[in-house]
């Protein structure tokens, strides 16, 4: 019986030896994505767009906002697509607007791991522009502008109301990217 007790005591002491434990990595919540469906948004502006049914079209609350600055808010994802419309005229120069869009996108260079540009061309609706896919832990991972080059200009920038952490927002970003692409393809000028 003594030997059995001694072996049990030795095994217990060996089993209770201090281990080097590290904390568990932080987990992320499960995300349930809604079914994709779209509706025409009532903007009251010289453009028509379709937004997801699980989003809301709101006026931009910023005190410096112009009349046709809108926000497409995604409450389930705590994200906002900021839309800024400008009429092109002698005061609002098309070249300056496109340069501003490029500057806004490339302000994220310090945190971005890559910035991919691609052209947008939808000739049947007279919609042309550039989209910027910004990789990395940046404040905005998707920006674009579209225009008919003569009278209308629309710029968009997607922001999450969270600390930038691409690993956690990547599934939602991919989901919303397809919604933004649908929005771009639905643009019609009045």
CNS distance restraints for C-alpha pairs under 8 A (distance, minus, plus):
assign (resid   1 and name CA) (resid   5 and name CA) 6.18 0.50 0.50
assign (resid   2 and name CA) (resid   6 and name CA) 6.02 0.50 0.50
assign (resid   3 and name CA) (resid   7 and name CA) 6.06 0.50 0.50
assign (resid   4 and name CA) (resid   8 and name CA) 6.10 0.50 0.50
assign (resid   5 and name CA) (resid   9 and name CA) 6.07 0.50 0.50
assign (resid   6 and name CA) (resid  10 and name CA) 6.15 0.50 0.50
assign (resid   7 and name CA) (resid  11 and name CA) 6.08 0.50 0.50
assign (resid   8 and name CA) (resid  12 and name CA) 6.05 0.50 0.50
assign (resid   9 and name CA) (resid  13 and name CA) 6.17 0.50 0.50
assign (resid  10 and name CA) (resid  14 and name CA) 6.15 0.50 0.50
assign (resid  11 and name CA) (resid  15 and name CA) 5.95 0.50 0.50
assign (resid  12 and name CA) (resid  16 and name CA) 6.11 0.50 0.50
assign (resid  13 and name CA) (resid  17 and name CA) 6.33 0.50 0.50
assign (resid  28 and name CA) (resid 168 and name CA) 6.85 0.50 0.50
assign (resid  33 and name CA) (resid 175 and name CA) 7.99 0.50 0.50
assign (resid  34 and name CA) (resid  54 and name CA) 7.43 0.50 0.50
assign (resid  36 and name CA) (resid  52 and name CA) 6.97 0.50 0.50
assign (resid  36 and name CA) (resid  53 and name CA) 7.88 0.50 0.50
assign (resid  37 and name CA) (resid  52 and name CA) 5.73 0.50 0.50
assign (resid  37 and name CA) (resid  53 and name CA) 5.86 0.50 0.50
assign (resid  38 and name CA) (resid  50 and name CA) 5.96 0.50 0.50
assign (resid  38 and name CA) (resid  51 and name CA) 5.38 0.50 0.50
assign (resid  38 and name CA) (resid  52 and name CA) 4.29 0.50 0.50
assign (resid  38 and name CA) (resid  53 and name CA) 5.23 0.50 0.50
assign (resid  39 and name CA) (resid  50 and name CA) 5.21 0.50 0.50
assign (resid  39 and name CA) (resid  51 and name CA) 5.62 0.50 0.50
assign (resid  39 and name CA) (resid  52 and name CA) 6.26 0.50 0.50
assign (resid  39 and name CA) (resid  53 and name CA) 6.02 0.50 0.50
assign (resid  40 and name CA) (resid  48 and name CA) 7.21 0.50 0.50
assign (resid  40 and name CA) (resid  49 and name CA) 5.85 0.50 0.50
assign (resid  40 and name CA) (resid  50 and name CA) 4.24 0.50 0.50
assign (resid  40 and name CA) (resid  51 and name CA) 6.32 0.50 0.50
assign (resid  41 and name CA) (resid  48 and name CA) 6.92 0.50 0.50
assign (resid  41 and name CA) (resid  49 and name CA) 5.84 0.50 0.50
assign (resid  41 and name CA) (resid  50 and name CA) 5.61 0.50 0.50
assign (resid  41 and name CA) (resid  51 and name CA) 6.20 0.50 0.50
assign (resid  41 and name CA) (resid  57 and name CA) 6.92 0.50 0.50
assign (resid  42 and name CA) (resid  48 and name CA) 7.56 0.50 0.50
assign (resid  42 and name CA) (resid  57 and name CA) 7.98 0.50 0.50
assign (resid  43 and name CA) (resid  47 and name CA) 7.48 0.50 0.50
assign (resid  43 and name CA) (resid  48 and name CA) 7.09 0.50 0.50
assign (resid  43 and name CA) (resid  57 and name CA) 7.75 0.50 0.50
assign (resid  43 and name CA) (resid  68 and name CA) 7.65 0.50 0.50
assign (resid  43 and name CA) (resid  70 and name CA) 7.77 0.50 0.50
assign (resid  44 and name CA) (resid  68 and name CA) 7.74 0.50 0.50
assign (resid  45 and name CA) (resid  68 and name CA) 5.84 0.50 0.50
assign (resid  46 and name CA) (resid 152 and name CA) 7.98 0.50 0.50
assign (resid  46 and name CA) (resid 189 and name CA) 6.01 0.50 0.50
assign (resid  46 and name CA) (resid 190 and name CA) 4.87 0.50 0.50
assign (resid  47 and name CA) (resid 187 and name CA) 6.65 0.50 0.50
assign (resid  47 and name CA) (resid 188 and name CA) 5.59 0.50 0.50
assign (resid  47 and name CA) (resid 189 and name CA) 4.49 0.50 0.50
assign (resid  47 and name CA) (resid 190 and name CA) 5.42 0.50 0.50
assign (resid  48 and name CA) (resid 186 and name CA) 7.46 0.50 0.50
assign (resid  48 and name CA) (resid 187 and name CA) 5.59 0.50 0.50
assign (resid  48 and name CA) (resid 188 and name CA) 5.11 0.50 0.50
assign (resid  48 and name CA) (resid 189 and name CA) 6.41 0.50 0.50
assign (resid  48 and name CA) (resid 190 and name CA) 7.29 0.50 0.50
assign (resid  49 and name CA) (resid 183 and name CA) 5.90 0.50 0.50
assign (resid  49 and name CA) (resid 184 and name CA) 7.61 0.50 0.50
assign (resid  49 and name CA) (resid 186 and name CA) 5.32 0.50 0.50
assign (resid  49 and name CA) (resid 187 and name CA) 4.84 0.50 0.50
assign (resid  49 and name CA) (resid 188 and name CA) 6.74 0.50 0.50
assign (resid  50 and name CA) (resid 182 and name CA) 7.46 0.50 0.50
assign (resid  50 and name CA) (resid 183 and name CA) 5.40 0.50 0.50
assign (resid  50 and name CA) (resid 186 and name CA) 5.82 0.50 0.50
assign (resid  50 and name CA) (resid 187 and name CA) 7.52 0.50 0.50
assign (resid  51 and name CA) (resid  55 and name CA) 6.90 0.50 0.50
assign (resid  51 and name CA) (resid  57 and name CA) 7.97 0.50 0.50
assign (resid  51 and name CA) (resid  72 and name CA) 7.61 0.50 0.50
assign (resid  51 and name CA) (resid 179 and name CA) 7.36 0.50 0.50
assign (resid  51 and name CA) (resid 182 and name CA) 8.00 0.50 0.50
assign (resid  51 and name CA) (resid 183 and name CA) 6.05 0.50 0.50
assign (resid  52 and name CA) (resid 179 and name CA) 6.73 0.50 0.50
assign (resid  54 and name CA) (resid  74 and name CA) 6.81 0.50 0.50
assign (resid  54 and name CA) (resid  75 and name CA) 7.97 0.50 0.50
assign (resid  54 and name CA) (resid  76 and name CA) 7.97 0.50 0.50
assign (resid  55 and name CA) (resid  72 and name CA) 6.35 0.50 0.50
assign (resid  55 and name CA) (resid  73 and name CA) 5.44 0.50 0.50
assign (resid  55 and name CA) (resid  74 and name CA) 4.66 0.50 0.50
assign (resid  55 and name CA) (resid  75 and name CA) 6.80 0.50 0.50
assign (resid  56 and name CA) (resid  71 and name CA) 7.93 0.50 0.50
assign (resid  56 and name CA) (resid  72 and name CA) 5.53 0.50 0.50
assign (resid  56 and name CA) (resid  73 and name CA) 5.11 0.50 0.50
assign (resid  56 and name CA) (resid  74 and name CA) 6.67 0.50 0.50
assign (resid  56 and name CA) (resid  75 and name CA) 7.99 0.50 0.50
assign (resid  57 and name CA) (resid  70 and name CA) 6.82 0.50 0.50
assign (resid  57 and name CA) (resid  71 and name CA) 5.80 0.50 0.50
assign (resid  57 and name CA) (resid  72 and name CA) 4.70 0.50 0.50
assign (resid  57 and name CA) (resid  73 and name CA) 6.42 0.50 0.50
assign (resid  58 and name CA) (resid  70 and name CA) 5.75 0.50 0.50
assign (resid  58 and name CA) (resid  71 and name CA) 5.08 0.50 0.50
assign (resid  58 and name CA) (resid  72 and name CA) 6.31 0.50 0.50
assign (resid  58 and name CA) (resid  73 and name CA) 7.15 0.50 0.50
assign (resid  59 and name CA) (resid  68 and name CA) 7.88 0.50 0.50
assign (resid  59 and name CA) (resid  69 and name CA) 6.48 0.50 0.50
assign (resid  59 and name CA) (resid  70 and name CA) 4.65 0.50 0.50
assign (resid  59 and name CA) (resid  71 and name CA) 5.98 0.50 0.50
assign (resid  60 and name CA) (resid  65 and name CA) 6.18 0.50 0.50
assign (resid  60 and name CA) (resid  69 and name CA) 5.63 0.50 0.50
assign (resid  60 and name CA) (resid  70 and name CA) 5.01 0.50 0.50
assign (resid  60 and name CA) (resid  71 and name CA) 5.69 0.50 0.50
assign (resid  60 and name CA) (resid  82 and name CA) 7.81 0.50 0.50
assign (resid  61 and name CA) (resid  65 and name CA) 7.11 0.50 0.50
assign (resid  65 and name CA) (resid  69 and name CA) 6.15 0.50 0.50
assign (resid  68 and name CA) (resid  84 and name CA) 6.55 0.50 0.50
assign (resid  68 and name CA) (resid  85 and name CA) 5.48 0.50 0.50
assign (resid  68 and name CA) (resid  86 and name CA) 7.65 0.50 0.50
assign (resid  69 and name CA) (resid  82 and name CA) 7.53 0.50 0.50
assign (resid  69 and name CA) (resid  83 and name CA) 5.60 0.50 0.50
assign (resid  69 and name CA) (resid  84 and name CA) 4.44 0.50 0.50
assign (resid  69 and name CA) (resid  85 and name CA) 5.88 0.50 0.50
assign (resid  70 and name CA) (resid  82 and name CA) 6.20 0.50 0.50
assign (resid  70 and name CA) (resid  83 and name CA) 5.07 0.50 0.50
assign (resid  70 and name CA) (resid  84 and name CA) 6.50 0.50 0.50
assign (resid  71 and name CA) (resid  80 and name CA) 6.28 0.50 0.50
assign (resid  71 and name CA) (resid  81 and name CA) 5.60 0.50 0.50
assign (resid  71 and name CA) (resid  82 and name CA) 4.63 0.50 0.50
assign (resid  71 and name CA) (resid  83 and name CA) 5.82 0.50 0.50
assign (resid  72 and name CA) (resid  80 and name CA) 5.63 0.50 0.50
assign (resid  72 and name CA) (resid  81 and name CA) 4.97 0.50 0.50
assign (resid  72 and name CA) (resid  82 and name CA) 6.50 0.50 0.50
assign (resid  72 and name CA) (resid  83 and name CA) 7.60 0.50 0.50
assign (resid  73 and name CA) (resid  78 and name CA) 7.63 0.50 0.50
assign (resid  73 and name CA) (resid  79 and name CA) 6.11 0.50 0.50
assign (resid  73 and name CA) (resid  80 and name CA) 4.48 0.50 0.50
assign (resid  73 and name CA) (resid  81 and name CA) 6.41 0.50 0.50
assign (resid  74 and name CA) (resid  78 and name CA) 5.87 0.50 0.50
assign (resid  74 and name CA) (resid  79 and name CA) 5.20 0.50 0.50
assign (resid  74 and name CA) (resid  80 and name CA) 6.01 0.50 0.50
assign (resid  75 and name CA) (resid  79 and name CA) 6.76 0.50 0.50
assign (resid  77 and name CA) (resid 160 and name CA) 7.81 0.50 0.50
assign (resid  77 and name CA) (resid 172 and name CA) 7.10 0.50 0.50
assign (resid  78 and name CA) (resid 160 and name CA) 6.01 0.50 0.50
assign (resid  78 and name CA) (resid 161 and name CA) 5.65 0.50 0.50
assign (resid  78 and name CA) (resid 162 and name CA) 7.60 0.50 0.50
assign (resid  79 and name CA) (resid 158 and name CA) 7.15 0.50 0.50
assign (resid  79 and name CA) (resid 159 and name CA) 5.68 0.50 0.50
assign (resid  79 and name CA) (resid 160 and name CA) 4.17 0.50 0.50
assign (resid  79 and name CA) (resid 161 and name CA) 5.80 0.50 0.50
assign (resid  80 and name CA) (resid 158 and name CA) 5.78 0.50 0.50
assign (resid  80 and name CA) (resid 159 and name CA) 5.39 0.50 0.50
assign (resid  80 and name CA) (resid 160 and name CA) 6.33 0.50 0.50
assign (resid  80 and name CA) (resid 161 and name CA) 7.70 0.50 0.50
assign (resid  81 and name CA) (resid 156 and name CA) 6.39 0.50 0.50
assign (resid  81 and name CA) (resid 157 and name CA) 5.51 0.50 0.50
assign (resid  81 and name CA) (resid 158 and name CA) 4.28 0.50 0.50
assign (resid  81 and name CA) (resid 159 and name CA) 6.33 0.50 0.50
assign (resid  82 and name CA) (resid 156 and name CA) 5.40 0.50 0.50
assign (resid  82 and name CA) (resid 157 and name CA) 5.24 0.50 0.50
assign (resid  82 and name CA) (resid 158 and name CA) 6.29 0.50 0.50
assign (resid  82 and name CA) (resid 159 and name CA) 7.75 0.50 0.50
assign (resid  83 and name CA) (resid 154 and name CA) 6.79 0.50 0.50
assign (resid  83 and name CA) (resid 155 and name CA) 5.61 0.50 0.50
assign (resid  83 and name CA) (resid 156 and name CA) 4.49 0.50 0.50
assign (resid  83 and name CA) (resid 157 and name CA) 6.83 0.50 0.50
assign (resid  84 and name CA) (resid 154 and name CA) 5.67 0.50 0.50
assign (resid  84 and name CA) (resid 155 and name CA) 5.16 0.50 0.50
assign (resid  84 and name CA) (resid 156 and name CA) 6.44 0.50 0.50
assign (resid  85 and name CA) (resid 152 and name CA) 7.55 0.50 0.50
assign (resid  85 and name CA) (resid 153 and name CA) 5.74 0.50 0.50
assign (resid  85 and name CA) (resid 154 and name CA) 4.49 0.50 0.50
assign (resid  85 and name CA) (resid 155 and name CA) 6.49 0.50 0.50
assign (resid  86 and name CA) (resid  92 and name CA) 7.42 0.50 0.50
assign (resid  86 and name CA) (resid 152 and name CA) 6.40 0.50 0.50
assign (resid  86 and name CA) (resid 153 and name CA) 5.24 0.50 0.50
assign (resid  86 and name CA) (resid 154 and name CA) 6.48 0.50 0.50
assign (resid  87 and name CA) (resid  92 and name CA) 6.96 0.50 0.50
assign (resid  87 and name CA) (resid 151 and name CA) 5.65 0.50 0.50
assign (resid  87 and name CA) (resid 152 and name CA) 4.96 0.50 0.50
assign (resid  87 and name CA) (resid 153 and name CA) 6.16 0.50 0.50
assign (resid  88 and name CA) (resid  92 and name CA) 5.24 0.50 0.50
assign (resid  88 and name CA) (resid  93 and name CA) 6.16 0.50 0.50
assign (resid  88 and name CA) (resid  94 and name CA) 6.15 0.50 0.50
assign (resid  88 and name CA) (resid 149 and name CA) 7.87 0.50 0.50
assign (resid  88 and name CA) (resid 150 and name CA) 6.26 0.50 0.50
assign (resid  88 and name CA) (resid 151 and name CA) 4.58 0.50 0.50
assign (resid  88 and name CA) (resid 152 and name CA) 5.59 0.50 0.50
assign (resid  88 and name CA) (resid 153 and name CA) 6.67 0.50 0.50
assign (resid  89 and name CA) (resid  93 and name CA) 6.32 0.50 0.50
assign (resid  89 and name CA) (resid 150 and name CA) 7.94 0.50 0.50
assign (resid  89 and name CA) (resid 151 and name CA) 6.82 0.50 0.50
assign (resid  92 and name CA) (resid  96 and name CA) 7.61 0.50 0.50
assign (resid  92 and name CA) (resid  97 and name CA) 7.47 0.50 0.50
assign (resid  93 and name CA) (resid  97 and name CA) 6.36 0.50 0.50
assign (resid  94 and name CA) (resid  98 and name CA) 6.28 0.50 0.50
assign (resid  94 and name CA) (resid 149 and name CA) 6.81 0.50 0.50
assign (resid  94 and name CA) (resid 150 and name CA) 7.73 0.50 0.50
assign (resid  94 and name CA) (resid 153 and name CA) 7.82 0.50 0.50
assign (resid  95 and name CA) (resid  99 and name CA) 6.17 0.50 0.50
assign (resid  96 and name CA) (resid 100 and name CA) 6.07 0.50 0.50
assign (resid  97 and name CA) (resid 101 and name CA) 6.31 0.50 0.50
assign (resid  97 and name CA) (resid 153 and name CA) 7.99 0.50 0.50
assign (resid  98 and name CA) (resid 102 and name CA) 6.34 0.50 0.50
assign (resid  98 and name CA) (resid 145 and name CA) 7.58 0.50 0.50
assign (resid  99 and name CA) (resid 103 and name CA) 6.11 0.50 0.50
assign (resid 100 and name CA) (resid 104 and name CA) 6.11 0.50 0.50
assign (resid 101 and name CA) (resid 105 and name CA) 6.27 0.50 0.50
assign (resid 101 and name CA) (resid 144 and name CA) 7.53 0.50 0.50
assign (resid 101 and name CA) (resid 145 and name CA) 6.93 0.50 0.50
assign (resid 101 and name CA) (resid 155 and name CA) 7.27 0.50 0.50
assign (resid 102 and name CA) (resid 106 and name CA) 6.13 0.50 0.50
assign (resid 103 and name CA) (resid 107 and name CA) 6.09 0.50 0.50
assign (resid 104 and name CA) (resid 108 and name CA) 7.65 0.50 0.50
assign (resid 105 and name CA) (resid 132 and name CA) 6.77 0.50 0.50
assign (resid 105 and name CA) (resid 134 and name CA) 7.76 0.50 0.50
assign (resid 105 and name CA) (resid 143 and name CA) 6.67 0.50 0.50
assign (resid 106 and name CA) (resid 115 and name CA) 7.74 0.50 0.50
assign (resid 108 and name CA) (resid 112 and name CA) 5.79 0.50 0.50
assign (resid 108 and name CA) (resid 134 and name CA) 7.73 0.50 0.50
assign (resid 108 and name CA) (resid 138 and name CA) 6.19 0.50 0.50
assign (resid 108 and name CA) (resid 139 and name CA) 7.50 0.50 0.50
assign (resid 108 and name CA) (resid 140 and name CA) 7.74 0.50 0.50
assign (resid 109 and name CA) (resid 113 and name CA) 7.62 0.50 0.50
assign (resid 109 and name CA) (resid 114 and name CA) 7.82 0.50 0.50
assign (resid 109 and name CA) (resid 115 and name CA) 7.76 0.50 0.50
assign (resid 111 and name CA) (resid 136 and name CA) 6.43 0.50 0.50
assign (resid 111 and name CA) (resid 137 and name CA) 6.08 0.50 0.50
assign (resid 111 and name CA) (resid 138 and name CA) 5.59 0.50 0.50
assign (resid 112 and name CA) (resid 134 and name CA) 6.31 0.50 0.50
assign (resid 112 and name CA) (resid 135 and name CA) 5.51 0.50 0.50
assign (resid 112 and name CA) (resid 136 and name CA) 4.63 0.50 0.50
assign (resid 112 and name CA) (resid 137 and name CA) 6.47 0.50 0.50
assign (resid 112 and name CA) (resid 138 and name CA) 6.00 0.50 0.50
assign (resid 113 and name CA) (resid 134 and name CA) 7.68 0.50 0.50
assign (resid 113 and name CA) (resid 135 and name CA) 5.44 0.50 0.50
assign (resid 113 and name CA) (resid 136 and name CA) 5.08 0.50 0.50
assign (resid 114 and name CA) (resid 134 and name CA) 5.98 0.50 0.50
assign (resid 114 and name CA) (resid 135 and name CA) 5.13 0.50 0.50
assign (resid 114 and name CA) (resid 136 and name CA) 7.13 0.50 0.50
assign (resid 115 and name CA) (resid 132 and name CA) 6.47 0.50 0.50
assign (resid 115 and name CA) (resid 133 and name CA) 5.67 0.50 0.50
assign (resid 115 and name CA) (resid 134 and name CA) 4.51 0.50 0.50
assign (resid 115 and name CA) (resid 135 and name CA) 6.21 0.50 0.50
assign (resid 116 and name CA) (resid 132 and name CA) 5.65 0.50 0.50
assign (resid 116 and name CA) (resid 133 and name CA) 5.08 0.50 0.50
assign (resid 116 and name CA) (resid 134 and name CA) 6.47 0.50 0.50
assign (resid 117 and name CA) (resid 130 and name CA) 6.58 0.50 0.50
assign (resid 117 and name CA) (resid 131 and name CA) 5.68 0.50 0.50
assign (resid 117 and name CA) (resid 132 and name CA) 4.70 0.50 0.50
assign (resid 117 and name CA) (resid 133 and name CA) 6.48 0.50 0.50
assign (resid 118 and name CA) (resid 130 and name CA) 5.60 0.50 0.50
assign (resid 118 and name CA) (resid 131 and name CA) 5.48 0.50 0.50
assign (resid 118 and name CA) (resid 132 and name CA) 6.79 0.50 0.50
assign (resid 119 and name CA) (resid 128 and name CA) 7.51 0.50 0.50
assign (resid 119 and name CA) (resid 129 and name CA) 5.84 0.50 0.50
assign (resid 119 and name CA) (resid 130 and name CA) 4.48 0.50 0.50
assign (resid 119 and name CA) (resid 131 and name CA) 6.40 0.50 0.50
assign (resid 120 and name CA) (resid 127 and name CA) 7.46 0.50 0.50
assign (resid 120 and name CA) (resid 128 and name CA) 5.21 0.50 0.50
assign (resid 120 and name CA) (resid 129 and name CA) 4.79 0.50 0.50
assign (resid 120 and name CA) (resid 130 and name CA) 5.34 0.50 0.50
assign (resid 120 and name CA) (resid 131 and name CA) 6.90 0.50 0.50
assign (resid 120 and name CA) (resid 146 and name CA) 7.45 0.50 0.50
assign (resid 121 and name CA) (resid 127 and name CA) 6.06 0.50 0.50
assign (resid 121 and name CA) (resid 128 and name CA) 4.59 0.50 0.50
assign (resid 121 and name CA) (resid 129 and name CA) 6.66 0.50 0.50
assign (resid 122 and name CA) (resid 126 and name CA) 6.11 0.50 0.50
assign (resid 122 and name CA) (resid 127 and name CA) 5.04 0.50 0.50
assign (resid 122 and name CA) (resid 128 and name CA) 6.19 0.50 0.50
assign (resid 122 and name CA) (resid 185 and name CA) 7.15 0.50 0.50
assign (resid 123 and name CA) (resid 127 and name CA) 6.10 0.50 0.50
assign (resid 123 and name CA) (resid 128 and name CA) 7.40 0.50 0.50
assign (resid 125 and name CA) (resid 187 and name CA) 7.31 0.50 0.50
assign (resid 125 and name CA) (resid 188 and name CA) 5.94 0.50 0.50
assign (resid 125 and name CA) (resid 189 and name CA) 7.62 0.50 0.50
assign (resid 126 and name CA) (resid 147 and name CA) 7.61 0.50 0.50
assign (resid 126 and name CA) (resid 148 and name CA) 5.28 0.50 0.50
assign (resid 126 and name CA) (resid 188 and name CA) 7.95 0.50 0.50
assign (resid 127 and name CA) (resid 146 and name CA) 5.97 0.50 0.50
assign (resid 127 and name CA) (resid 147 and name CA) 5.49 0.50 0.50
assign (resid 127 and name CA) (resid 148 and name CA) 5.33 0.50 0.50
assign (resid 127 and name CA) (resid 187 and name CA) 7.24 0.50 0.50
assign (resid 127 and name CA) (resid 188 and name CA) 7.76 0.50 0.50
assign (resid 128 and name CA) (resid 146 and name CA) 5.22 0.50 0.50
assign (resid 128 and name CA) (resid 147 and name CA) 5.39 0.50 0.50
assign (resid 128 and name CA) (resid 148 and name CA) 6.16 0.50 0.50
assign (resid 128 and name CA) (resid 149 and name CA) 7.68 0.50 0.50
assign (resid 129 and name CA) (resid 144 and name CA) 7.29 0.50 0.50
assign (resid 129 and name CA) (resid 145 and name CA) 5.37 0.50 0.50
assign (resid 129 and name CA) (resid 146 and name CA) 4.18 0.50 0.50
assign (resid 129 and name CA) (resid 147 and name CA) 6.09 0.50 0.50
assign (resid 130 and name CA) (resid 144 and name CA) 5.63 0.50 0.50
assign (resid 130 and name CA) (resid 145 and name CA) 5.71 0.50 0.50
assign (resid 130 and name CA) (resid 146 and name CA) 6.78 0.50 0.50
assign (resid 131 and name CA) (resid 142 and name CA) 7.42 0.50 0.50
assign (resid 131 and name CA) (resid 143 and name CA) 5.80 0.50 0.50
assign (resid 131 and name CA) (resid 144 and name CA) 4.06 0.50 0.50
assign (resid 131 and name CA) (resid 145 and name CA) 6.53 0.50 0.50
assign (resid 132 and name CA) (resid 141 and name CA) 7.98 0.50 0.50
assign (resid 132 and name CA) (resid 142 and name CA) 5.79 0.50 0.50
assign (resid 132 and name CA) (resid 143 and name CA) 5.07 0.50 0.50
assign (resid 132 and name CA) (resid 144 and name CA) 5.82 0.50 0.50
assign (resid 133 and name CA) (resid 141 and name CA) 5.94 0.50 0.50
assign (resid 133 and name CA) (resid 142 and name CA) 4.93 0.50 0.50
assign (resid 133 and name CA) (resid 143 and name CA) 6.74 0.50 0.50
assign (resid 134 and name CA) (resid 138 and name CA) 7.47 0.50 0.50
assign (resid 134 and name CA) (resid 140 and name CA) 7.22 0.50 0.50
assign (resid 134 and name CA) (resid 141 and name CA) 4.54 0.50 0.50
assign (resid 134 and name CA) (resid 142 and name CA) 5.97 0.50 0.50
assign (resid 134 and name CA) (resid 143 and name CA) 8.00 0.50 0.50
assign (resid 135 and name CA) (resid 141 and name CA) 6.25 0.50 0.50
assign (resid 136 and name CA) (resid 141 and name CA) 7.66 0.50 0.50
assign (resid 136 and name CA) (resid 166 and name CA) 6.14 0.50 0.50
assign (resid 137 and name CA) (resid 164 and name CA) 5.06 0.50 0.50
assign (resid 137 and name CA) (resid 165 and name CA) 5.29 0.50 0.50
assign (resid 137 and name CA) (resid 166 and name CA) 5.27 0.50 0.50
assign (resid 138 and name CA) (resid 164 and name CA) 5.81 0.50 0.50
assign (resid 138 and name CA) (resid 165 and name CA) 7.95 0.50 0.50
assign (resid 138 and name CA) (resid 166 and name CA) 7.94 0.50 0.50
assign (resid 139 and name CA) (resid 159 and name CA) 6.27 0.50 0.50
assign (resid 139 and name CA) (resid 160 and name CA) 7.32 0.50 0.50
assign (resid 139 and name CA) (resid 163 and name CA) 7.92 0.50 0.50
assign (resid 139 and name CA) (resid 164 and name CA) 5.87 0.50 0.50
assign (resid 140 and name CA) (resid 157 and name CA) 6.67 0.50 0.50
assign (resid 140 and name CA) (resid 158 and name CA) 5.60 0.50 0.50
assign (resid 140 and name CA) (resid 159 and name CA) 4.97 0.50 0.50
assign (resid 140 and name CA) (resid 160 and name CA) 7.39 0.50 0.50
assign (resid 141 and name CA) (resid 158 and name CA) 6.65 0.50 0.50
assign (resid 141 and name CA) (resid 159 and name CA) 7.35 0.50 0.50
assign (resid 141 and name CA) (resid 173 and name CA) 7.92 0.50 0.50
assign (resid 142 and name CA) (resid 157 and name CA) 6.00 0.50 0.50
assign (resid 142 and name CA) (resid 158 and name CA) 5.52 0.50 0.50
assign (resid 142 and name CA) (resid 177 and name CA) 7.59 0.50 0.50
assign (resid 143 and name CA) (resid 155 and name CA) 7.64 0.50 0.50
assign (resid 143 and name CA) (resid 156 and name CA) 5.53 0.50 0.50
assign (resid 143 and name CA) (resid 157 and name CA) 4.31 0.50 0.50
assign (resid 143 and name CA) (resid 158 and name CA) 6.33 0.50 0.50
assign (resid 144 and name CA) (resid 155 and name CA) 5.74 0.50 0.50
assign (resid 144 and name CA) (resid 156 and name CA) 5.26 0.50 0.50
assign (resid 144 and name CA) (resid 157 and name CA) 6.59 0.50 0.50
assign (resid 145 and name CA) (resid 153 and name CA) 7.21 0.50 0.50
assign (resid 145 and name CA) (resid 154 and name CA) 5.54 0.50 0.50
assign (resid 145 and name CA) (resid 155 and name CA) 4.10 0.50 0.50
assign (resid 145 and name CA) (resid 156 and name CA) 6.13 0.50 0.50
assign (resid 146 and name CA) (resid 153 and name CA) 5.92 0.50 0.50
assign (resid 146 and name CA) (resid 154 and name CA) 5.31 0.50 0.50
assign (resid 146 and name CA) (resid 155 and name CA) 6.42 0.50 0.50
assign (resid 146 and name CA) (resid 184 and name CA) 7.73 0.50 0.50
assign (resid 147 and name CA) (resid 151 and name CA) 7.81 0.50 0.50
assign (resid 147 and name CA) (resid 152 and name CA) 5.40 0.50 0.50
assign (resid 147 and name CA) (resid 153 and name CA) 4.37 0.50 0.50
assign (resid 147 and name CA) (resid 154 and name CA) 6.21 0.50 0.50
assign (resid 148 and name CA) (resid 152 and name CA) 5.75 0.50 0.50
assign (resid 148 and name CA) (resid 153 and name CA) 7.00 0.50 0.50
assign (resid 149 and name CA) (resid 153 and name CA) 7.39 0.50 0.50
assign (resid 152 and name CA) (resid 189 and name CA) 7.31 0.50 0.50
assign (resid 160 and name CA) (resid 164 and name CA) 7.70 0.50 0.50
assign (resid 165 and name CA) (resid 169 and name CA) 6.54 0.50 0.50
assign (resid 166 and name CA) (resid 170 and name CA) 5.51 0.50 0.50
assign (resid 169 and name CA) (resid 173 and name CA) 5.87 0.50 0.50
assign (resid 170 and name CA) (resid 174 and name CA) 6.09 0.50 0.50
assign (resid 171 and name CA) (resid 175 and name CA) 6.30 0.50 0.50
assign (resid 172 and name CA) (resid 176 and name CA) 6.11 0.50 0.50
assign (resid 173 and name CA) (resid 177 and name CA) 5.91 0.50 0.50
assign (resid 174 and name CA) (resid 178 and name CA) 6.77 0.50 0.50
assign (resid 175 and name CA) (resid 179 and name CA) 7.00 0.50 0.50
assign (resid 176 and name CA) (resid 180 and name CA) 6.26 0.50 0.50
assign (resid 177 and name CA) (resid 181 and name CA) 6.18 0.50 0.50
assign (resid 178 and name CA) (resid 182 and name CA) 6.22 0.50 0.50
assign (resid 179 and name CA) (resid 183 and name CA) 6.17 0.50 0.50
assign (resid 180 and name CA) (resid 184 and name CA) 6.15 0.50 0.50
assign (resid 181 and name CA) (resid 185 and name CA) 6.24 0.50 0.50
assign (resid 182 and name CA) (resid 186 and name CA) 6.13 0.50 0.50
assign (resid 183 and name CA) (resid 187 and name CA) 6.47 0.50 0.50
